[in-house]
Amino acid sequence: MAEREPLISIICAIRNEDRFIRETLDTVVSQSYLNWELVIMDGGSTDKTLSILQEYEGIYKNIIVYSESDSGQWHALDKALALSKGEYVTMLCGQDGYLDKEWLKRCVEVFNNDKDISLVWGVPINMSEDGKLLGPHYAYARFLKDDKYGSQTKPISTIMAKIDWSRDSAMKRFWQLLRKLTWSRMRIVFLSFIKEDIPQKEDWLEYWIRTNRVFPEGNMVVDKKVFLKHTKRFPEEKMANAALLDFCFNFNVNGLLSYGLSLAASFGRSHVEGQDLREHDTELTRNYYEKVSEFRKKIIGKPFAFFDSMGRVVSERVIKI
């Protein structure tokens, strides 16, 4: 039987990214898997971003560009999502891109081989503003077994590389990172030196309730029905990172199954001039951790059912940690 080639919708919210957008688009059009669409929602760029987008749109018929005002990143992503037509959906930032030219193909192969899977994800790699690969995100570094990046998987070096000491803002960035180094995060950094297999399918739930780990949003391809059902809609939630936390929580507590690939899927740029949202981010994360903790108390030692994307029960197990 011939392999299915489902449409994958890549949704992208962007504004004033003319410095990076060509590289991002080039990583998309270089994918070996061809049945994709890139739906871009431009928030009214005032630099050369829109003209670059329109240039690519004129060449590649599966790139669709809209430009209009919005109320923030999640509003733009939500509008792009509503316009998408794919069976599967994935998010892409206008500053980031794919490292693996086979990434979309590999995800489709997983979905084709196991109908119980609703989400496929890979390991994110940090990149500096000037295009230097810094290494895997510390929270997922222990899962990376991609020989191509074997010399660039040092978590502490990756974190420290986010500080560009040639910039006037270096000290501010240093203190921002220092304040983020809670004991739990430091523990994750040190544990990342120990490589391990990604917990798959039912095993992921037990790993998740121990670690609170979210799926890396730029490295996950999801069944669109599942994503729509388990993600808050705008304007109820205006922050994309908050919507991601809610999606991960809803995905796991509803017994859906994921599959992780231990390879470098894509890169995300680290910005030394980034806005300090520590207080808001801390509140969102704390609320998420509290929800996971409450769920953990309810589920330990009890049978739990797992489902496919159509809502059919595929397995059941007693949850232990």
Secondary structure, DSSP 8 states (H G I E B T S, - for coil): -------EEEEEEESS-TTTHHHHHHHHHT-S---EEEEEEE---SSSHHHHHHHHHHH-TTEEEEE---SSHHHHHHHHHHH---SEEEE--TT-EES-TTHHHHHHHHHHH-TTEEEEEEEEEEE-TTS-EEEE-TTTGGG---GGGGGG--HHHHHHTT--TTSTTHHHHHHHHHHH--HHHHHHHHHTTS------THHHHHHHHHH-----GGGEEEEHHHHHHHS--TTT---HHHHHHHHHHHHHHTTBEEEEEEEEEEEEE--TT----HHHHHHHHHHHHHHHHHHHHHHTTSEEEEE-TTS-EEEEEE---
